Amino acid sequence: MSSIISVVGKSLRPRGLIVADSLALPRDDVAYEHTWPGMLEERLPAITWINRAQRLSTSERLNDEGNQGADCLEFYNPDLVVLQLGICDCSPRVLHKRTAAYVYRLPFGLGWRLSSWLEAWRGRKASNCLVPLAAYERNLRGYLVRAAAHDARVIALSTLPASRRLASKNPHIGQQIDAYNAVLDRLAAQFPCLRVLHPFLDMTLIDELFVDDGYHLNEQGARCIAAALEPLVLEALERHMIV
């Protein structure tokens, strides 16, 4: 479908902004062309893609980065934003971020050894996640208000279901993912500019879509996301294009 798209003048070339975490970035074992942003650039070359993915990103950056979040929206004046944030927000952790800031500074590796001991003794706690559920919803809501004001459509990828490897290391991650994804679905009912995509919905063999860490996407997983995104992107940008 993308091959028959023409853009009416350079000034009307649609612009897509990607705001994501490391799941949208290359790694030692995953080349950029094998990430879903790289695949979207290949599939939809008539769109100007701006990839603002950053490792360890949370929803906090949406309204904080740059001038009150302008690095994630206004400075780029996008027609469409594709979001992939949430796993770093919701993941249960051994230590609260305020405590971790001190513990991991202990000399001689004591902080890491203490963290490992605590994880073995009591496990990871949902209350130690980086962005609590209420703050996550507040962050997204504030961003969507701004996006609507700038006539930008938003496609949010739901947080991907946990692979068996990830769940074995973080047993409460599944409940957290479900709760944070429910926020996305609730916001989609309130904001016409938002569309939520659950790319792995109803898939049973998801372990084969991740690299060995059970968390980051491999080429096959990225291809599933790119294929699911393509028609939604075209639909969102239809007003800017002639087919």
C-alpha positions as CSV (number, residue, x, y, z in Angstrom):
1,M,0.0,0.0,0.0
2,S,2.8,2.4,0.9
3,S,4.2,2.2,-2.6
4,I,1.3,4.0,-4.2
5,I,1.3,6.9,-1.7
6,S,2.2,10.3,-3.1
7,V,2.6,13.4,-1.0
8,V,1.2,16.7,-2.1
9,G,4.2,19.0,-1.9
10,K,7.2,18.9,0.4
11,S,5.5,21.3,2.9
12,L,2.7,18.7,3.4
13,R,5.0,15.8,3.9
14,P,3.6,14.1,7.0
15,R,5.8,13.8,10.0
16,G,5.9,10.9,12.5
17,L,7.5,11.2,15.9
18,I,8.5,8.1,17.8
19,V,8.8,8.5,21.6
20,A,9.9,5.2,23.0
21,D,12.3,3.3,25.2
22,S,15.0,0.7,24.3
23,L,12.4,-1.6,22.6
24,A,12.6,0.8,19.6
25,L,16.4,0.9,19.5
26,P,19.1,-1.3,18.0
27,R,21.4,-3.5,20.2
28,D,24.5,-5.5,19.7
29,D,22.5,-8.4,18.3
30,V,19.7,-6.3,16.6
31,A,20.6,-3.9,13.8
32,Y,18.6,-0.7,13.4
33,E,16.9,-1.9,10.2
34,H,15.6,-4.8,12.3
35,T,13.9,-2.5,14.8
36,W,10.3,-1.5,14.2
37,P,11.2,2.2,13.6
38,G,13.7,1.0,11.0
39,M,11.1,-1.1,9.4
40,L,8.5,1.7,9.4
41,E,11.0,3.9,7.6
42,E,11.4,1.2,5.0
43,R,7.7,0.5,4.6
44,L,6.5,4.1,4.7
45,P,9.2,6.3,3.1
46,A,6.7,9.0,2.2
47,I,6.6,9.9,5.9
48,T,9.4,11.9,7.7
49,W,10.2,9.7,10.7
50,I,11.9,11.2,13.8
51,N,13.0,8.6,16.3
52,R,13.3,10.0,19.8
53,A,13.6,6.6,21.5
54,Q,15.9,6.6,24.6
55,R,17.0,3.7,26.8
56,L,15.4,3.5,30.2
57,S,12.6,5.9,29.2
58,T,9.5,6.3,31.3
59,S,6.4,8.4,30.8
60,E,7.9,11.1,33.0
61,R,9.8,12.4,29.9
62,L,6.6,13.2,28.0
63,N,6.0,16.4,30.0
64,D,9.4,17.1,31.4
65,E,12.0,16.6,28.6
66,G,13.1,19.9,27.0
67,N,10.9,22.9,27.7
68,Q,8.0,21.2,29.6
69,G,8.0,18.2,27.3
70,A,8.5,20.1,24.0
71,D,11.3,17.6,23.1
72,C,8.6,15.0,22.9
73,L,6.1,17.0,21.0
74,E,6.0,20.7,20.2
75,F,9.6,21.1,18.9
76,Y,8.9,18.6,16.2
77,N,5.3,19.6,15.3
78,P,4.4,16.0,14.4
79,D,1.2,14.9,12.6
80,L,1.5,11.6,14.4
81,V,3.2,10.3,17.5
82,V,3.9,6.7,18.1
83,L,4.5,5.9,21.8
84,Q,6.1,2.8,23.3
85,L,6.5,3.5,27.0
86,G,5.4,1.6,30.0
87,I,7.7,-1.3,30.8
88,C,10.2,0.8,32.6
89,D,7.4,2.6,34.4
90,C,5.7,-0.4,35.8
91,S,8.3,-3.1,36.4
92,P,8.6,-4.2,40.0
93,R,12.0,-3.4,41.4
94,V,14.1,-4.5,44.4
95,L,14.7,-1.0,45.7
96,H,12.7,2.3,45.5
97,K,14.5,4.7,43.2
98,R,15.3,7.1,46.1
99,T,16.9,4.3,48.0
100,A,18.7,2.8,45.0
101,A,20.3,6.2,44.3
102,Y,22.3,5.8,47.6
103,V,22.7,2.0,47.8
104,Y,24.3,1.6,44.3
105,R,26.9,4.2,45.3
106,L,28.3,2.1,48.1
107,P,31.9,1.2,47.5
108,F,33.4,-2.2,46.6
109,G,30.3,-3.4,44.9
110,L,28.4,-3.6,48.2
111,G,25.3,-2.0,46.7
112,W,24.9,-4.6,44.1
113,R,25.5,-7.4,46.5
114,L,22.9,-5.9,48.9
115,S,20.5,-5.6,46.1
116,S,21.1,-9.2,45.0
117,W,20.6,-10.4,48.6
118,L,17.3,-8.5,49.0
119,E,16.0,-9.8,45.7
120,A,16.7,-13.4,46.8
121,W,15.2,-12.8,50.2
122,R,12.0,-10.8,49.4
123,G,11.9,-10.5,45.6
124,R,10.9,-7.4,43.6
125,K,8.1,-5.2,44.8
126,A,5.5,-3.4,42.6
127,S,5.5,-0.5,45.1
128,N,9.1,0.2,44.0
129,C,8.3,0.7,40.4
130,L,9.7,3.9,38.8
131,V,6.4,5.5,38.0
132,P,3.3,4.6,40.1
133,L,0.1,3.9,38.3
134,A,-1.6,7.2,39.1
135,A,1.5,9.1,38.0
136,Y,1.6,7.1,34.8
137,E,-2.0,8.0,34.0
138,R,-1.4,11.7,34.9
139,N,1.7,11.8,32.6
140,L,-0.2,10.3,29.6
141,R,-3.3,12.5,30.2
142,G,-1.2,15.7,30.3
143,Y,0.6,14.7,27.1
144,L,-2.7,13.8,25.3
145,V,-4.2,17.2,26.1
146,R,-1.1,18.8,24.5
147,A,-1.3,16.5,21.5
148,A,-4.9,17.2,20.9
149,A,-4.2,20.9,21.1
150,H,-1.6,20.6,18.4
151,D,-3.9,18.4,16.2
152,A,-1.5,15.4,16.5
153,R,-2.8,11.9,16.4
154,V,-1.2,9.4,18.8
155,I,-0.8,5.6,18.5
156,A,0.3,4.1,21.8
157,L,1.7,0.6,21.8
158,S,0.6,-1.3,24.9
159,T,3.3,-2.7,27.1
160,L,4.1,-6.1,25.7
161,P,3.2,-9.2,27.6
162,A,6.0,-10.7,29.6
163,S,7.9,-13.6,28.1
164,R,8.4,-16.7,30.3
165,R,12.0,-15.6,30.9
166,L,11.1,-12.1,32.0
167,A,8.3,-13.5,34.2
168,S,10.6,-15.9,35.9
169,K,12.9,-13.1,36.9
170,N,10.1,-10.7,37.8
171,P,7.1,-12.7,39.0
172,H,4.7,-9.8,39.5
173,I,5.4,-8.1,36.1
174,G,2.2,-9.5,34.5
175,Q,-0.2,-7.9,36.9
176,Q,1.6,-4.6,36.5
177,I,1.5,-4.7,32.8
178,D,-2.2,-5.4,32.8
179,A,-2.9,-2.5,35.1
180,Y,-0.9,0.0,33.1
181,N,-2.4,-1.2,29.8
182,A,-5.8,-0.7,31.3
183,V,-4.9,3.0,31.7
184,L,-4.2,3.2,28.0
185,D,-7.5,1.7,27.1
186,R,-9.4,4.0,29.5
187,L,-7.7,7.1,28.0
188,A,-8.4,5.9,24.5
189,A,-12.1,6.1,25.3
190,Q,-11.7,9.7,26.5
191,F,-9.3,11.1,23.9
192,P,-10.3,10.8,20.2
193,C,-6.7,11.5,19.2
194,L,-5.5,8.3,20.8
195,R,-5.4,4.8,19.3
196,V,-4.0,1.9,21.4
197,L,-2.4,-1.0,19.7
198,H,-2.0,-4.4,21.4
199,P,0.4,-5.9,18.9
200,F,0.8,-9.3,20.5
201,L,-2.8,-9.7,21.5
202,D,-4.0,-13.4,21.4
203,M,-0.5,-14.6,20.4
204,T,0.5,-17.7,22.4
205,L,4.1,-18.2,21.3
206,I,5.6,-14.8,22.2
207,D,8.9,-16.1,23.6
208,E,10.2,-16.4,20.1
209,L,9.7,-12.7,19.6
210,F,12.4,-11.6,22.1
211,V,16.2,-11.8,22.3
212,D,17.8,-14.0,24.9
213,D,17.1,-11.5,27.7
214,G,13.4,-12.2,27.3
215,Y,12.7,-8.5,27.2
216,H,14.0,-6.8,24.1
217,L,12.6,-7.5,20.7
218,N,14.3,-9.5,18.0
219,E,13.8,-9.0,14.3
220,Q,10.7,-11.2,14.3
221,G,9.1,-9.4,17.1
222,A,9.8,-6.0,15.6
223,R,8.3,-7.2,12.3
224,C,5.1,-8.1,14.0
225,I,4.9,-4.6,15.5
226,A,5.7,-2.8,12.2
227,A,3.1,-4.9,10.3
228,A,0.5,-4.0,12.9
229,L,1.4,-0.4,13.0
230,E,1.5,0.2,9.2
231,P,-2.3,0.3,8.6
232,L,-2.9,2.4,11.7
233,V,-0.3,4.9,10.6
234,L,-1.8,5.2,7.1
235,E,-5.2,5.7,8.6
236,A,-4.0,8.3,11.0
237,L,-2.2,10.3,8.3
238,E,-4.8,9.8,5.6
239,R,-5.8,13.5,5.7
240,H,-2.2,14.4,4.8
241,M,-1.8,12.1,1.9
242,I,-3.3,11.2,-1.5
243,V,-3.6,7.5,-2.3
